[in-house]
Amino acid sequence: MKKYLILACVALLTVACAKKNVKPTPNSAQNCDCAQLAKPNDMAPIQLPDSSKTHGEIKPTTLTSAPDYALLKPANWSDIDGFAEDDSALTWPAWLQSCSTLINKPQWQTACATAKTLNKPNKQAVQAYFAQYFNVYSATNQDGTDTGLITGYYEPLLKGSRTKSSQYPHPLYKQPADLISVELSEVHPELKNKRVRGKLVGNKLVPYLSRADIEASPAPLTGNELVWINDIIDVFFLQIQGSGLVKLDDGEDMHVGYADQNGQAYNSIGRILIERGELKKDKASMQGIKDWARNNLGELRDLLNSNPSYVFFRELPAGLPGPIGALGVPILAERSVAIDPKYIPLGAPLFLSTTQPNSKIPLKRLMVAQDTGGAIKGGARADFFWGAGNEAGKQAGAMKQTGKIWVLLPKDFQLPK
C-alpha cells in the first residue's frame, strides 16, 4: 500500500507542476500574515535520497501512517510532578494567545470561551479552571517510555542595515519568487504536516538551491535581500532560531521572522565538529560552536555549507510582544515551547517537568505548545523558549536536559482510538 501511495504522490506532484497549479507562498516582507509564520522546518520537508542533487526530480520517501496524537496516554492530575506548586497564572497570557486561534475549532470552543471570561485569574483560579475543563495525558515515546529530550531556543539580537556595506556584507534573504511549497495533505490525508519544496524546471518539481548554491558568487538571489547583517555567524544561528530582532544602523528595531525554507535536509554543524574531533561533545553548545567559528574563519564557509538547509525571512510589524510561533501568535518567554504537532496538538497547554540548563535544579512549569521545529521530533520532546537577547541565548544554548510532559486537552477533545 505504501509503495503505491508514494508512486501516486510523485505522479500527482508531477502533474500538478505541469499544470502549474502548485503556487509559491506570497512573497510579502511588510505585512504579517501570522498564520503562515513558523520556525525553520515547521513542516519538515520530505528527506531527499543521498543521491538527489539540485537537478534531480523530487521524490518523497516513505512516511509513517500512525494516527495523530497516538502516543498520548491517559493520566491523572495527581501524576503531574509539580503542578500544585507552579504559579500557573504566569502562563495565562500565553494560553489566551492560543485561544485566539483555537476557539475556531469545535473541540476547543468551550474551554476557550470560558477562558475569555476570566479576568486576570490567580494561581488557584487557573488551576481550578484546567481541572474543570481539561483531562490529563502523558506524552510518551515510540518505545512506551515517558522521558524525553528537552532543549531550548531563543530570539537572537543582530546588528544590521538596510544598505549593503563593508560593515554589513551578509544578507538575510526574502522568500524567493520561484520557491514552491507543496502541502502533501492535499494529495493524501496521511501526509498531514508534510510538504515538499522546490522549483519548476520544465514540468518537473526539482530540489531548490542548497546553502552552497545560494552563497555562491555571483549570488543567484541578488535583489532578494531583506536586510544586511554584520556577522555571518549570527546569520547562521538566526536561521536555526527562526526569528530575531535586528538593531539597524539608523537606530530602528526590525523584527524578522521565518518566511520559508529551501526544502533541503538540516545537517547539524555541531555534530560535524564532534565527528571531526574539532569539539568534544560537552563543548558542542551554541556558544562552543560560535567560539570555534571565530577561531577558524578560514574554514567557516565550508562548515556552514555542510548544512544545505537555508531559511528565508520576512519583516514583521513593530511592537510585537514576542516572535510569532507556528500557531500564528506571539510566544511568551519561559512559558511557550515548540513540540512535534504529530504527537501533541499545536496550541495545547502542557506541564513540563525537567531541570534548568546544565543543572539539577528543578524546572517544573505550565507551558503552552505554540511552536514547532525541524529538530523537534517525537512524543516526549520539547524546545523551551527562553526569550530574547544574549542571556536567553546562553540558557537556550546550554539546555539539553531530560524531562517529562503531561498534555492538557479539553474534555471535548476526541483522541484517535
C-alpha positions in Angstrom: 0.0 0.0 0.0 2.7 2.5 1.0 4.6 1.7 -2.3 1.5 2.7 -4.4 0.9 5.7 -2.2 4.4 7.1 -2.8 4.1 6.4 -6.6 0.8 8.2 -6.6 2.3 11.2 -4.8 5.1 11.5 -7.3 2.7 11.3 -10.2 0.3 13.8 -8.7 3.1 16.2 -8.0 4.5 16.0 -11.5 1.0 16.5 -13.0 0.3 19.4 -10.7 3.6 21.1 -11.6 2.9 20.5 -15.3 -0.5 22.2 -15.0 1.1 25.0 -12.8 -1.5 24.6 -10.1 1.3 24.5 -7.5 1.9 28.0 -6.3 4.6 29.5 -4.1 3.7 31.3 -0.9 3.2 35.0 -1.5 6.4 36.9 -1.1 5.5 39.7 1.4 8.0 41.3 3.6 6.0 44.1 5.1 2.6 42.5 6.1 2.4 40.0 8.9 0.3 37.0 7.8 0.8 35.4 11.2 -0.8 32.1 10.4 1.9 31.3 7.8 4.9 32.1 10.1 6.8 29.4 11.9 10.3 28.2 12.9 12.6 26.7 10.4 11.3 23.3 9.1 7.9 24.0 10.7 6.5 21.3 8.5 9.5 19.0 8.0 10.4 18.6 4.3 10.5 15.1 2.8 14.0 13.9 3.1 15.8 13.5 -0.3 17.8 10.4 -1.1 21.6 10.9 -0.7 21.9 10.6 -4.5 19.5 13.5 -5.1 21.2 16.6 -6.4 19.9 20.1 -7.3 18.9 19.0 -10.8 17.2 15.7 -9.8 13.5 15.3 -9.6 12.0 15.4 -6.1 10.8 12.0 -4.8 9.1 11.8 -1.5 10.2 8.9 0.8 8.1 6.5 2.7 6.0 8.1 5.5 4.5 6.5 8.6 0.7 6.5 8.8 0.2 6.4 12.6 -2.7 8.5 13.7 -2.0 11.9 15.2 -1.5 12.1 19.0 -1.3 8.3 19.2 1.4 8.5 21.8 -0.7 10.4 24.4 -1.7 8.1 27.2 -4.5 8.9 29.8 -3.1 10.1 33.1 -4.4 11.6 36.4 -3.9 15.1 37.8 -2.0 13.5 40.7 0.5 12.1 38.3 1.8 15.6 37.3 5.1 16.4 39.0 4.9 19.9 40.4 1.5 21.2 39.1 0.3 22.5 42.5 3.5 24.4 43.2 3.8 26.2 39.9 2.5 29.8 39.6 0.2 28.9 36.7 -1.1 32.4 36.4 2.1 33.4 34.7 1.1 31.2 31.8 -2.4 32.6 31.4 -1.4 35.3 28.8 0.2 32.6 26.6 -2.9 30.4 26.9 -5.2 33.3 25.9 -3.0 33.8 22.8 -3.5 30.1 21.9 -7.3 30.5 22.5 -7.4 33.4 20.0 -6.9 30.7 17.3 -8.1 27.5 18.9 -11.6 29.0 19.7 -12.4 28.4 16.0 -12.0 24.7 16.5 -15.1 22.8 17.9 -13.2 20.7 20.4 -11.6 23.8 22.0 -14.6 26.2 21.9 -16.0 25.6 25.4 -12.6 25.8 27.2 -11.5 28.9 25.3 -14.8 30.7 25.6 -14.7 30.2 29.3 -11.1 31.3 29.5 -12.0 34.7 27.9 -14.5 35.3 30.8 -11.8 35.1 33.4 -10.1 38.4 34.2 -6.5 38.0 35.4 -7.1 34.8 37.4 -4.7 34.0 40.2 -2.8 30.7 40.5 -5.7 28.9 42.3 -8.3 30.1 39.7 -6.1 29.0 36.8 -5.5 25.5 38.3 -9.2 25.1 39.1 -10.1 26.1 35.5 -7.8 23.5 34.0 -9.0 20.8 36.4 -12.6 21.5 35.5 -12.3 21.7 31.7 -9.4 19.5 30.8 -8.2 15.9 31.0 -4.5 14.9 31.5 -2.4 12.8 29.2 1.2 11.6 29.5 3.3 12.2 26.4 5.3 9.0 25.6 7.8 7.8 23.1 7.5 5.1 20.4 9.1 2.6 22.8 6.5 3.4 25.5 8.8 5.4 27.8 7.7 8.8 29.1 11.0 10.6 29.4 12.5 12.6 26.5 14.8 15.3 25.4 14.2 19.0 26.4 16.2 21.6 24.6 16.0 25.4 24.4 15.8 28.2 21.8 15.7 32.0 21.9 15.3 35.2 19.8 18.7 36.5 18.9 19.7 40.2 18.6 21.7 41.1 15.5 23.2 44.3 14.1 22.2 45.3 10.5 21.5 47.8 7.9 19.0 48.2 5.0 22.0 49.0 2.8 24.9 46.7 1.9 28.4 48.0 3.0 31.8 46.6 4.1 30.4 46.7 7.7 27.2 44.9 6.8 28.0 42.5 3.9 25.8 39.4 4.8 22.2 39.3 3.5 19.1 37.9 5.0 17.1 36.9 2.0 13.3 37.1 1.5 11.4 34.1 0.2 12.4 33.7 -3.5 9.6 34.1 -6.0 10.5 30.7 -7.6 10.4 28.7 -4.4 7.4 26.4 -4.5 5.9 24.7 -1.4 3.5 21.7 -1.9 1.3 20.7 1.0 1.2 16.9 0.8 -2.0 16.6 2.8 -3.7 17.9 -0.3 -2.5 14.8 -2.1 -3.4 12.4 0.8 -4.6 12.9 4.4 -1.9 10.6 5.7 0.7 13.1 4.7 -0.6 15.8 7.1 2.1 18.1 8.4 4.4 17.2 5.5 5.4 19.2 2.5 8.0 19.3 -0.3 9.7 22.4 -1.5 11.5 23.0 -4.8 11.3 24.9 -8.1 9.9 24.2 -11.5 12.3 23.1 -14.3 10.1 22.4 -17.3 7.2 20.4 -15.9 9.1 18.9 -13.0 9.5 20.0 -9.4 13.2 19.7 -8.5 15.0 20.5 -5.3 15.7 24.1 -4.6 19.1 25.6 -4.3 21.3 24.4 -1.4 23.1 26.7 1.0 26.3 26.4 -1.0 24.4 27.3 -4.2 22.8 30.3 -2.5 26.1 31.6 -1.1 28.0 31.1 -4.4 29.4 34.0 -6.3 27.8 35.6 -8.3 24.8 35.3 -5.8 21.8 33.8 -7.6 19.4 35.6 -5.3 20.8 39.1 -5.8 18.0 41.7 -5.5 16.1 39.5 -3.0 17.8 40.8 0.1 15.7 41.9 3.1 18.4 43.4 5.3 22.2 43.2 5.6 23.9 41.8 8.7 27.4 42.4 10.1 28.2 38.8 11.2 27.8 35.6 9.1 27.8 33.5 12.3 24.8 35.5 13.6 23.1 35.0 10.3 23.6 31.2 10.5 22.2 30.9 14.1 19.3 33.2 13.3 18.3 30.6 10.6 18.4 27.9 13.3 16.3 30.0 15.8 13.8 31.2 13.1 13.2 34.8 14.3 15.2 37.7 15.7 15.5 41.4 16.3 17.8 43.4 14.1 19.2 46.6 15.5 19.6 48.8 12.4 22.4 51.3 12.0 19.8 54.1 11.9 18.5 53.3 15.4 15.4 51.4 14.2 14.5 48.0 15.5 13.5 45.5 12.8 11.7 42.3 13.8 12.3 39.4 11.3 10.6 36.1 11.2 10.6 32.8 9.3 9.1 33.0 5.8 10.1 29.7 4.3 12.9 27.2 3.9 14.6 25.8 0.8 13.5 22.2 1.5 17.0 20.8 1.9 17.6 18.5 4.9 19.1 20.0 8.0 22.6 18.8 8.9 23.9 19.7 12.4 27.3 21.5 12.2 27.8 20.7 15.9 27.7 17.0 15.1 30.1 17.5 12.3 32.6 19.3 14.5 32.3 16.4 17.0 32.8 13.8 14.3 35.9 15.6 13.0 37.3 15.8 16.5 37.2 19.6 16.5 34.9 19.8 19.5 34.2 17.5 22.4 30.6 16.6 22.9 30.2 18.5 26.1 31.6 21.7 24.3 29.3 21.5 21.3 26.9 24.0 22.6 25.8 27.1 20.6 28.5 29.1 22.4 31.1 26.5 21.8 30.3 26.4 18.1 30.5 30.2 17.9 33.9 30.2 19.6 35.2 27.6 17.2 33.9 29.6 14.3 35.6 32.8 15.3 38.9 31.0 15.8 38.6 29.2 12.4 37.3 31.8 10.0 39.2 30.3 7.1 37.2 27.0 7.5 33.9 28.5 8.4 32.3 28.8 5.0 32.9 25.1 4.2 31.5 24.1 7.6 28.3 26.2 7.1 27.8 24.8 3.6 27.9 21.3 5.0 24.3 22.1 6.2 22.4 22.5 2.9 19.3 23.8 4.7 18.6 27.5 4.2 15.9 29.8 5.8 14.3 32.8 4.3 12.9 35.7 6.3 10.2 38.4 6.3 9.9 41.7 8.2 7.3 41.6 11.0 5.3 44.5 12.4 7.0 46.6 15.1 5.9 46.3 18.7 5.1 42.5 18.8 5.3 41.1 22.4 7.3 38.2 21.1 8.3 36.2 18.0 5.5 34.5 16.0 5.3 30.8 16.5 3.8 28.1 14.3 0.4 28.6 15.8 0.5 32.1 14.3 0.5 34.0 17.6 3.3 35.8 19.6 5.0 33.4 22.0 5.8 34.1 25.7 9.3 33.8 27.1 9.7 30.8 29.5 6.1 29.8 29.1 6.0 28.6 25.4 7.5 25.5 23.9 7.9 24.0 20.5 6.6 20.5 20.0 6.1 17.9 17.3 2.5 18.5 16.1 2.2 14.9 15.1 2.1 13.9 18.8 1.0 17.0 20.7 -1.8 19.3 19.4 -0.4 22.7 18.5 -1.8 25.3 20.9 -2.4 22.9 23.8 -1.3 23.7 27.4 1.1 21.2 28.9 3.1 20.7 32.0 6.8 20.3 31.7 9.0 18.7 34.4 12.7 19.0 33.7 15.7 20.8 35.1 17.5 24.1 34.5 20.2 24.1 31.8 23.3 22.1 32.9 21.8 21.8 36.3 19.8 19.5 38.6 17.7 22.5 39.8 14.0 21.6 39.0 12.2 23.4 36.3 8.5 22.5 36.6 6.1 24.7 34.8 2.8 25.0 33.0 3.6 25.8 29.3 1.8 26.2 26.0 2.7 24.4 22.8 2.8 27.3 20.4 5.7 26.4 18.1 7.3 23.6 16.1 10.8 22.9 14.8 12.5 20.7 12.3 14.6 19.0 15.0 11.7 18.6 17.4 10.5 15.1 16.7 8.8 12.6 18.9 6.2 12.4 21.7 8.1 13.3 24.8 10.1 16.1 23.2 10.0 19.9 23.6 12.0 23.0 22.8 11.8 25.6 25.6 11.6 29.3 24.5 13.9 31.4 26.7 13.1 34.8 25.3 15.3 37.4 23.5 18.9 38.5 23.9 22.3 37.2 25.0 21.3 35.8 28.4 18.4 33.9 26.9 20.8 32.7 24.2 23.2 31.3 26.9 20.3 29.5 28.6 19.0 28.1 25.3 22.4 27.0 24.0 23.2 25.1 27.2 19.9 23.4 27.6 19.9 19.7 26.8 18.0 18.1 29.6 15.7 15.1 30.1 12.1 15.7 31.2 8.5 14.5 31.2 5.5 16.2 29.6 1.8 16.0 30.5 -0.6 17.4 27.9 -3.9 19.0 28.9 -6.7 18.5 26.4 -10.3 19.7 26.7 -12.8 17.1 27.9 -14.5 17.5 24.5 -11.3 16.5 22.7 -11.5 13.2 21.0 -8.3 11.2 20.6 -7.9 8.5 17.9 -8.7 5.0 19.1 
